[in-house]
Amino acid sequence: MQEHLSKQDILTLEKNIGYTFENKKLLINALIHRSYLNEYNLKDFDSYEKLEFLGDAVLELVIREELFKKNPDKDEGTLSKIKSTMVNKTNLSEIANKLNLGNFILLGKGEMNTEGYKKESILADVLESILAAIYIDSSFIRVQKVIKKIFNIKSVLSVKKILNDYKTLLQETTQNIYKIVPEYSVLEEVGPSHNKTFKVAIKVNKIVTYGKGKSKKIAEQSAAKKALKLIQNDK
């Protein structure tokens, strides 16, 4: 969200990601959107796109290695589902938001006006470009440590809920197949405030499913699971 980066901005960002760059230019390059590059006609920099290309591969390798080592009992299909959940654009953008990356992305005025610093795709790409910059600036072992920390891998890999995150899987599936996202709506909230039961509906294309639970989240997961099953059966 910056027009330019100050030394204090760089120090703050390094603190957020838990890594201090030897080559500060690499970090700055990881934050430059194509619109900023074109607007300021920078000669010594590139957009973050090339770094993001490398960062995507570095991140995938770290996640795949951790999943492989920590889940000897799980098959390739299960590991792929977990990996996809961890590296999809939604999850990456959420992690980027926790690191406040949007405050440091260098955007052209047009992209600034449309709040590009809040866009899921830009946030996810910048996170990957920063990981590539760390890798180039140091080593695979060092970027591996950063990824483990910011992705909270130790706790994430020990939680079974990744396999049951039907909302994320449904969103990925519907975006791939129908190019839309599911529509959620709360139909009922029954019972006293300390013991409510929620009924939720999901609409995806022509599919409508319902779920109930003691929280809205549980009800949504139940409805998403049913929707996924119908979509998979339809295919």
SULUR-V207802 format. One record per helix or strand of 2 or more residues. SS is the DSSP state (a for helix, b for strand). FROM is the first residue (numbers start at 0). LEN is the number of residues. If there is no record, write none. Layout:
SS;FROM;LEN
SS;FROM;LEN
//
This chain:
a;6;11
a;23;6
a;33;7
a;48;22
a;75;12
a;88;10
a;100;3
a;108;5
a;115;3
a;119;18
a;139;11
a;152;5
a;159;5
a;165;12
b;182;8
b;196;8
b;206;7
a;215;19
//
